[in-house]
Amino acid sequence: MLSPMMRYKACLVFKATAGAYGFDFQPAEVSVSIAGTEGCKRTVYLDAARGLRQRYQIVPRRIGLFSRSRFLGLQGPVPPAPAGGDDQYPKTRGDGWLEIELGEFFNDGSIDGELEMSVMEVDGGHWKGGLIVQGIEIRPCL
């Protein structure tokens, strides 16, 4: 029962076990749609550690109190942002679970049907294991 004339987003809530495998460097295609309509599709990564590695790149360590470029007033290179943006990677919630957005949809109230959601990795063909799914949350977009 969703309110009409409202935009919603669906989020997958999950954890990875210590022995999880097959998710690093493998993009997954996620989608959400009202049955019978064209939905929202996007590419995400379920490997939270990869997102952290992209966000916090290792910067070369400088020896000494001042580096030559800083002493001369020159700025060092700024690490590039992830190519697809930060929303391609899971975020850690307050309860310790991970969350990744599957997509958005608009409920105009005219269709009384089912909501279809999917998470698929079809390109790599590698075995996967260690993913614990708590559920999918549907909430209004703010």
Contact map, one row per residue, 1 for C-alpha under 8 A:
1110000000000000000000000000000000000000000000000000000000000000000000000000000000000000000000000000000000000000000000000000000000000000000000
1111000000000000000000000000000000000000000000000000000000000000000000000000000000000000000000000000000000100000000000000000000000000000000000
1111110000000000000000000000000000000000000000000000000000000000000000000000000000000000000000000000000000101000000000000000000000000000000000
0111110000000000000000000000000000000000000000000000000000000000000000000000000000000000000000000000000000111000000000000000000000000000000000
0011111000000000000000000000000000000000000000000000000000000000000000000000000000000000000000000000000001111000000000000000000000000000000000
0011111100000000000000000000000000000000000000000000000000000000000000000000000000000000000000000000000001110000000000000000000000000000000100
0000111110000000000000000000000000000000000000000000000000000000000000000000000000000000000000000000000111100000000000000000000000000000000110
0000011111000000000000000000000000000000000000000000000000000000000000000000000000000000000000000000000111100000000000000000000000000000011110
0000001111100000000000000000000000000000000000000000000000000000000000000000000000000000000000000000111110000000000000000000000000000000011110
0000000111110000000000000000000100000000000000000000000000000000000000000000000000000000000000000000111100000000000000000000000000000001111000
0000000011111000000000000000000000000000000000000000000000000000000000000000000000000000000000000011111000000000000000000000000000000001110000
0000000001111100000000000000000000000000000000000000000000000000000000000000000000000000000000000011110000000000000000000000000000001011100000
0000000000111110000000000000000000000000000000000000000000000000000000000000000000000000000000001111000000000000000000000000000000001111100000
0000000000011111000000000000000000000000000000000000000000000000000000000000000000000000000000001110000000000000000000000000000000111110000000
0000000000001111100000000000000000000000000000000000000000000000000000000000000000000000000000001100000000000000000000000000000000111100000000
0000000000000111111100000000000000000000000000000000000000000000000000000000000000000000000000000000000000000000000000000000000001110000000000
0000000000000011111100000000000000000000000000000000000000000000000000000000000000000000000000000000000000000000000000000000000001110000000000
0000000000000001111100000000000000000000000000000000000000000000000000000000000000000000000000000000000000000000000000000000000001000000000000
0000000000000001111110000000000000000000000000000000000000000000000000000000000000000000000000000000000000000000000000000000000011000000000000
0000000000000001111111100000000000000000000000000000000000000000000000000000000000000000000000000000000000000000000000000000000111100000000000
0000000000000000001111110000000000000000000000000000000000000000000000000000000000000000000000000000000000000000000000000000001111000000000000
0000000000000000000111110100000000000000000000000000000000000000000000000000000000000000000000000000000000000000000000000000011110000000000000
0000000000000000000111111110000000000000000011100000000000000000000000000000000000000000000000000000000000000000000000000000000100000000000000
0000000000000000000011111100000000000000000011100100000000000000000000000000000000000000000000000000000000000000000000000000000000000000000000
0000000000000000000000111110000000000000000010100100000000000000000000000000000000000000000000000000000000000000000000000000000000000000000000
0000000000000000000001111111000000000000000010000000000000000000000000000000000000000000000000000000000000000000000000001001000000000000000000
0000000000000000000000101111100000000000001111000000000000000000000000000000000000000000000000000000000000000000000000001000000000000000000000
0000000000000000000000000111110000000000001111000000000000000000000000000000000000000000000000000000000000000000000000111100000000000000000000
0000000000000000000000000011111000000000111100000000000000000000000000000000000000000000000000000000000000000000000001111000000000000000000000
0000000000000000000000000001111100000000111100000000000000000000000000000000000000000000000000000000011000000000000011110000000000000000000000
0000000000000000000000000000111110000011110000000000000000000000000000000000000000000000000000000000011000000000000111100000000000000000000000
0000000001000000000000000000011111000011100000000000000000000000000000000000000000000000000000000000011110000000001111000000000000000000000000
0000000000000000000000000000001111101111000000000000000000000000000000000000000000000000000000000000000110000000001110000000000000000000000000
0000000000000000000000000000000111111110000000000000000000000000000000000000000000000000000000000000000010000000111100000000000000000000000000
0000000000000000000000000000000011111000000000000000000000000000000000000000000000000000000000000000000000000000111100000000000000000000000000
0000000000000000000000000000000001111100000000000000000000000000000000000000000000000000000000000000000000000000000000000000000000000000000000
0000000000000000000000000000000011111110000000000000000000000000000000000000000000000000000000000000000000000000000000000000000000000000000000
0000000000000000000000000000000011011111000000000000000000000000000000000000000000000000000000000000000000000000000000000000000000000000000000
0000000000000000000000000000001111001111100000000000000000000000000000000000000000000000000000000000000010000000000000000000000000000000000000
0000000000000000000000000000001110000111110000000000000000000000000000000000000000000000000000000000001110000000000000000000000000000000000000
0000000000000000000000000000111100000011111000000000000000000000000000000000000000000000000000000000011000000000000000000000000000000000000000
0000000000000000000000000000111000000001111100000000000000000000000000000000000000000000000000000000011000000000000000000000000000000000000000
0000000000000000000000000011110000000000111110000000000000000000000000000000000000000001000000000000000000000000000000000000000000000000000000
0000000000000000000000000011110000000000011111000000000000000000000000000000000000000011100000000001000000000000000000000000000000000000000000
0000000000000000000000111111000000000000001111110010000000000000000000000000000000000001110000000000000000000000000000000000000000000000000000
0000000000000000000000110011000000000000000111110000000000000000000000000000000000000000110000000001000000000000000000000000000000000000000000
0000000000000000000000111000000000000000000011111110000000000000000000000000000000000000110000000000000000000000000000000000000000000000000000
0000000000000000000000000000000000000000000011111111000000000000000000000000000000000000111000000100000000000000000000000000000000000000000000
0000000000000000000000000000000000000000000000111111100000000000000000000000000000000000000000000000000000000000000000000000000000000000000000
0000000000000000000000011000000000000000000000111111110000000000000000000000000000000000100000000000000000000000000000000000000000000000000000
0000000000000000000000000000000000000000000010111111111000000000000000000000000000000101110000000000000000000000000000000000000000000000000000
0000000000000000000000000000000000000000000000011111111100000000000000000000000000000000000000000000000000000000000000000000000000000000000000
0000000000000000000000000000000000000000000000001111111110000000000000000000000000000000000000000000000000000000000000000000000000000000000000
0000000000000000000000000000000000000000000000000111111110000000000000000000000011000000000000000000000000000000000000000000000000000000000000
0000000000000000000000000000000000000000000000000011111110000000000000000000000011000000000000000000000000000000000000000000000000000000000000
0000000000000000000000000000000000000000000000000001111111000000000000000000000000000000000000000000000000000000000000000000000000000000000000
0000000000000000000000000000000000000000000000000000111111100000000000000000001000000000000000000000000000000000000000000000000000000000000000
0000000000000000000000000000000000000000000000000000000111110000000000000000000000000000000000000000000000000000000000000000000000000000000000
0000000000000000000000000000000000000000000000000000000011111000000000000000000000000000000000000000000000000000000000000000000000000000000000
0000000000000000000000000000000000000000000000000000000001111100000000000000000000000000000000000000000000000000000000000000000000000000000000
0000000000000000000000000000000000000000000000000000000000111110000000000000000000000000000000000000000000000000000000000000000000000000000000
0000000000000000000000000000000000000000000000000000000000011111011000000000000000000000000000000000000000000000000000000000000000000000000000
0000000000000000000000000000000000000000000000000000000000001111111000000000000000000000000000000000000000000000000000000000000000000000000000
0000000000000000000000000000000000000000000000000000000000000111111000000000000000000000000000000000000000000000000000000000000000000000000000
0000000000000000000000000000000000000000000000000000000000000011111000000000000000000000000000000000000000000000000000000000000000000000000000
0000000000000000000000000000000000000000000000000000000000000111111101100000000000000000000000000000000000000000000000000000000000000000000000
0000000000000000000000000000000000000000000000000000000000000111111111100000000000000000000000000000000000000000000000000000000000000000000000
0000000000000000000000000000000000000000000000000000000000000000011111110000000000000000000000000000000000000000000000000000000000000000000000
0000000000000000000000000000000000000000000000000000000000000000001111111111000000000000000000000000000000000000000000000000000000000000000000
0000000000000000000000000000000000000000000000000000000000000000011111111111000000000000000000000000000000000000000000000000000000000000000000
0000000000000000000000000000000000000000000000000000000000000000011111111100000000000000000000000000000000000000000000000000000000000000000000
0000000000000000000000000000000000000000000000000000000000000000000111111100000000000000000000000000000000000000000000000000000000000000000000
0000000000000000000000000000000000000000000000000000000000000000000011111110000000000000000000000000000000000000000000000000000000000000000000
0000000000000000000000000000000000000000000000000000000000000000000011111111000000000000000000000000000000000000000000000000000000000000000000
0000000000000000000000000000000000000000000000000000000000000000000011001111100000000000000000000000000000000000000000000000000000000000000000
0000000000000000000000000000000000000000000000000000000000000000000011000111110000000000000000000000000000000000000000000000000000000000000000
0000000000000000000000000000000000000000000000000000000000000000000000000011111000000000000000000000000000000000000000000000000000000000000000
0000000000000000000000000000000000000000000000000000000000000000000000000001111100000000000000000000000000000000000000000000000000000000000000
0000000000000000000000000000000000000000000000000000000010000000000000000000111110000000000000000000000000000000000000000000000000000000000000
0000000000000000000000000000000000000000000000000000000000000000000000000000011111000000000000000000000000000000000000000000000000000000000000
0000000000000000000000000000000000000000000000000000011000000000000000000000001111101000000000000000000000000000000000000000000000000000000000
0000000000000000000000000000000000000000000000000000011000000000000000000000000111111100000000000000000000000000000000000000000000000000000000
0000000000000000000000000000000000000000000000000000000000000000000000000000000011111000000000000000000000000000000000000000000000000000000000
0000000000000000000000000000000000000000000000000000000000000000000000000000000001111111000000000000000000000000000000000000000000000000000000
0000000000000000000000000000000000000000000000000000000000000000000000000000000011111111000000000000000000000000000000000000000000000000000000
0000000000000000000000000000000000000000000000000010000000000000000000000000000001011111100000000000000000000000000000000000000000000000000000
0000000000000000000000000000000000000000000100000000000000000000000000000000000000011111110000000001100000000000000000000000000000000000000000
0000000000000000000000000000000000000000001110000010000000000000000000000000000000011111110000000001000000000000000000000000000000000000000000
0000000000000000000000000000000000000000000111110110000000000000000000000000000000000111111000000001000000000000000000000000000000000000000000
0000000000000000000000000000000000000000000011110010000000000000000000000000000000000011111100000111100000000000000000000000000000000000000000
0000000000000000000000000000000000000000000000010000000000000000000000000000000000000000111110000111000000000000000000000000000000000000000000
0000000000000000000000000000000000000000000000000000000000000000000000000000000000000000011111011110000000000000000000000000000000000000000000
0000000000000000000000000000000000000000000000000000000000000000000000000000000000000000001111111110000000000000000000000000000000000000000000
0000000000000000000000000000000000000000000000000000000000000000000000000000000000000000000111111000000000000000000000000000000000000000000000
0000000000000000000000000000000000000000000000000000000000000000000000000000000000000000000011111000000000000000000000000000000000000000000000
0000000000000000000000000000000000000000000000000000000000000000000000000000000000000000000111111100000000000000000000000000000000000000000000
0000000000001110000000000000000000000000000000000000000000000000000000000000000000000000000111111110000000000000000000000000000000000000000000
0000000000001110000000000000000000000000000000010000000000000000000000000000000000000000011110011111000000000000000000000000000000000000000000
0000000000111100000000000000000000000000000000000000000000000000000000000000000000000000011110001111100000000000000000000000000000000000000000
0000000000111000000000000000000000000000000101000000000000000000000000000000000000000011111000000111110000000000000000000000000000000000000000
0000000011110000000000000000000000000000000000000000000000000000000000000000000000000010010000000011111000000000000000000000000000000000000000
0000000011110000000000000000011100000000110000000000000000000000000000000000000000000000000000000001111100000000000010100000000000000000000000
0000000011100000000000000000011100000001110000000000000000000000000000000000000000000000000000000000111110000000000000000000000000000000000000
0000001111000000000000000000000110000001000000000000000000000000000000000000000000000000000000000000011111000000000000000000000000000000000000
0000001110000000000000000000000111000011000000000000000000000000000000000000000000000000000000000000001111100000000000000000000000000000000000
0000111100000000000000000000000000000000000000000000000000000000000000000000000000000000000000000000000111110000000000000000000000000000000000
0111111100000000000000000000000000000000000000000000000000000000000000000000000000000000000000000000000011111110000000000000000000000000000000
0001110000000000000000000000000000000000000000000000000000000000000000000000000000000000000000000000000001111110000000000000000000000000000000
0011100000000000000000000000000000000000000000000000000000000000000000000000000000000000000000000000000000111111000000000000000000000000000000
0000000000000000000000000000000000000000000000000000000000000000000000000000000000000000000000000000000000111111000000000000000000000000000000
0000000000000000000000000000000000000000000000000000000000000000000000000000000000000000000000000000000000111111100000000000000000000000000000
0000000000000000000000000000000000000000000000000000000000000000000000000000000000000000000000000000000000001111110000000000000000000000000000
0000000000000000000000000000000001100000000000000000000000000000000000000000000000000000000000000000000000000011111000000000000000000000000000
0000000000000000000000000000000001100000000000000000000000000000000000000000000000000000000000000000000000000001111100000000000000000000000000
0000000000000000000000000000000111100000000000000000000000000000000000000000000000000000000000000000000000000000111110000000000000000000000000
0000000000000000000000000000001111100000000000000000000000000000000000000000000000000000000000000000000000000000011111000000000000000000000000
0000000000000000000000000000011110000000000000000000000000000000000000000000000000000000000000000000010000000000001111100000000000000000000000
0000000000000000000000000000111100000000000000000000000000000000000000000000000000000000000000000000000000000000000111110000000000000000000000
0000000000000000000000000001111000000000000000000000000000000000000000000000000000000000000000000000010000000000000011111000000000000000000000
0000000000000000000000000001110000000000000000000000000000000000000000000000000000000000000000000000000000000000000001111100000000000000000000
0000000000000000000000000111100000000000000000000000000000000000000000000000000000000000000000000000000000000000000000111111100000000000000000
0000000000000000000000000001000000000000000000000000000000000000000000000000000000000000000000000000000000000000000000011111100000000000000000
0000000000000000000000000000000000000000000000000000000000000000000000000000000000000000000000000000000000000000000000001111100000000000000000
0000000000000000000000000100000000000000000000000000000000000000000000000000000000000000000000000000000000000000000000001111110000000000000000
0000000000000000000000000000000000000000000000000000000000000000000000000000000000000000000000000000000000000000000000001111111000000000000000
0000000000000000000001000000000000000000000000000000000000000000000000000000000000000000000000000000000000000000000000000001111100000000000000
0000000000000000000011000000000000000000000000000000000000000000000000000000000000000000000000000000000000000000000000000000111110000000000000
0000000000000000000111100000000000000000000000000000000000000000000000000000000000000000000000000000000000000000000000000000011111000000000000
0000000000000000001111000000000000000000000000000000000000000000000000000000000000000000000000000000000000000000000000000000001111100000000000
0000000000000001111110000000000000000000000000000000000000000000000000000000000000000000000000000000000000000000000000000000000111110000000000
0000000000000111100100000000000000000000000000000000000000000000000000000000000000000000000000000000000000000000000000000000000011111000000000
0000000000000111100000000000000000000000000000000000000000000000000000000000000000000000000000000000000000000000000000000000000001111100000000
0000000000011110000000000000000000000000000000000000000000000000000000000000000000000000000000000000000000000000000000000000000000111110000000
0000000000001110000000000000000000000000000000000000000000000000000000000000000000000000000000000000000000000000000000000000000000011111000000
0000000000011100000000000000000000000000000000000000000000000000000000000000000000000000000000000000000000000000000000000000000000001111100000
0000000001111000000000000000000000000000000000000000000000000000000000000000000000000000000000000000000000000000000000000000000000000111110000
0000000001111000000000000000000000000000000000000000000000000000000000000000000000000000000000000000000000000000000000000000000000000011111000
0000000111100000000000000000000000000000000000000000000000000000000000000000000000000000000000000000000000000000000000000000000000000001111100
0000000111000000000000000000000000000000000000000000000000000000000000000000000000000000000000000000000000000000000000000000000000000000111110
0000011110000000000000000000000000000000000000000000000000000000000000000000000000000000000000000000000000000000000000000000000000000000011111
0000001110000000000000000000000000000000000000000000000000000000000000000000000000000000000000000000000000000000000000000000000000000000001111
0000000000000000000000000000000000000000000000000000000000000000000000000000000000000000000000000000000000000000000000000000000000000000000111
